[in-house]
Amino acid sequence: MVPTSGSTGRPKGIVQSRRGILFRAHAIAREYGFGDGAVYLSTAADGSISGLVHGFAALLSGALLLRVDPARI
């Protein structure tokens, strides 16, 4: 279960399977051409589905993952 506030602003959680996260991560890595030597800059929250998926996409493909607080950009 991943905590989320969604569009309502009220805390809740969603269930996402490991298989679904990995499938999506591999698809993103292929779509964006992640690989050795690539650098991926992420502003997504660490605990969000987007942060998990994009983080795994970079790491599974050998890209360097840099996480940045969007407020600092």
NORRA-V240721 format. One record per residue. N is the residue number from 1. PHI is phi in degrees with one decimal (* if undefined). OMEGA is omega as a letter, one per 30 degrees, with the letter a starting at -180 (999 if undefined). NEAR is the number of other ideal C-beta (glycine too) atoms within 8 Angstrom. Layout:
N;PHI;OMEGA;NEAR / N;PHI;OMEGA;NEAR
This chain:
1;*;l;5 / 2;-116.2;l;11 / 3;-70.4;l;8 / 4;-153.2;l;10 / 5;-104.7;l;8 / 6;56.5;a;7 / 7;-87.6;a;3 / 8;-87.1;a;6 / 9;83.4;l;5 / 10;-91.5;a;6 / 11;-61.8;l;6 / 12;-160.6;l;9 / 13;-136.1;l;8 / 14;-124.0;l;8 / 15;-103.0;l;6 / 16;-131.1;a;7 / 17;-71.5;l;6 / 18;-60.6;l;5 / 19;-61.4;l;6 / 20;-64.2;l;8 / 21;-64.0;a;13 / 22;-67.8;l;10 / 23;-59.9;a;8 / 24;-65.9;l;10 / 25;-62.5;l;13 / 26;-64.5;l;10 / 27;-63.3;l;8 / 28;-65.5;l;12 / 29;-60.6;l;14 / 30;-67.3;a;7 / 31;-61.4;a;6 / 32;-93.8;l;8 / 33;72.5;l;6 / 34;-63.2;l;12 / 35;-178.5;l;9 / 36;-55.0;l;6 / 37;90.4;l;6 / 38;-78.3;l;12 / 39;-122.4;a;7 / 40;-115.8;l;13 / 41;-99.3;a;6 / 42;-116.8;l;12 / 43;-111.8;a;8 / 44;-72.7;l;9 / 45;-63.3;a;6 / 46;-56.0;a;8 / 47;-88.6;a;7 / 48;-86.6;l;10 / 49;-59.7;l;10 / 50;-60.5;l;8 / 51;-62.2;l;13 / 52;-63.8;a;12 / 53;-64.4;a;12 / 54;-68.4;l;13 / 55;-62.7;l;13 / 56;-64.7;l;11 / 57;-58.4;l;17 / 58;-66.7;a;15 / 59;-68.4;l;9 / 60;-68.3;a;10 / 61;-97.6;l;11 / 62;90.4;l;9 / 63;-78.8;l;15 / 64;-84.4;a;7 / 65;-103.3;l;9 / 66;-116.0;l;8 / 67;-101.7;a;8 / 68;-130.3;l;9 / 69;-71.5;a;6 / 70;-58.1;l;6 / 71;-69.0;a;4 / 72;-93.3;a;5 / 73;-90.2;999;6
